[in-house]
Amino acid sequence: MKTESGRVVKAVASRFWVDAGGSVKVCFARKKLKADGDIYVGDKVVVAKDRDAYVIESLFPRENVLVRPYVANVDVCLIVLAPEPEPDFLLADKVIVNCLKEGIEPVLVWNKSDIAKCDLSEYNDVCKAVECSAETGEGIDALVALITGKTACFAGQSAVGKSSVINALLDSPVMQVGEMTRKVKRGRHTTRRAEIIPLGDDTYLADTCGFSMLDAVDMPPEELRLYFDDMERFRKDCRFNTCLHLDEPDCAVKAHIGNGVGAGRYERYKLVFKELEDRRKNKYD
């Protein structure tokens, strides 16, 4: 039986749409495979033709899974901010922590740059940042370059223009090359269910505006510092190797606030740490 590898791009009930070499096939899963667990959009699978139907024979190991909605094997998360509404950098920092924890590359996207610019220099040593305007097309090519060959999802506040950025990406000249892209172009963006759009060159765009799990960090508070790379690089100079960069004496991180560590980033680190600490206390009280 001839088999081929592909990617689940859509799932409805017991049917799965699999992109295999640029051709999307509607597949069913073997009963044993379904009994072993769920199949998610984004899963990399092996499919085969069985008589007149295509079936999913097996799944490759997952790199990560995002929930609500479920999407597997995400490479990059575009965290969209904008001048309106007021940017929530605390949310952005939580998303960055979750991305690093899940092995996903975080990218800050400042949308609506035609309205106002933003100083993102605090993030120079944290993650990539791109200014763009879904309205004028500024920066869209830079986003295309960042997601080419990857699976990208979106996160961010409501009304920052995530849907507009997705539509701008779909309408960009680079993304209009393949037949697959022309088929998915539409007038307005909707997010009714988990789905990823194949864009060619092994590029996929998660057709959902943000993941609710990304706004809540879930880890022991002592681990948080490990995901603030811009701060953690100075820990070797702290008096204590276990320094949490809070009230400990001779903390090198606090000594670098404003000079290597952004003051805003440090204050938000303390807020997230306290949130995790309070959550742990409430759990065991």
Secondary structure, 3 states (H helix, E strand, C coil): CCEEEEEEEEEECCEEEEEECCEEEEEEECHHHHHHCCCCECCEEEEEEECCEEEEEEECCCCCEECCCCEECCCEEEEEECCCCCCCHHHHHHHHHHHHHHCCEEEEEECCCCCCCCCCHHHCCCCEEEECCCCCCCCHHHHHHHHCCCEEEEEECCCCCHHHHHHHHHHCCHHHCCHHHHHHCCCCCCCCCCEEEEEECCEEEEEEECCHHHHCCCCCHHHHHHHCHHHHCCHHHCCCCCCCCCCCCCCHHHHCECCCECHHHHHHHHHHHHHHHHHHHHHHC
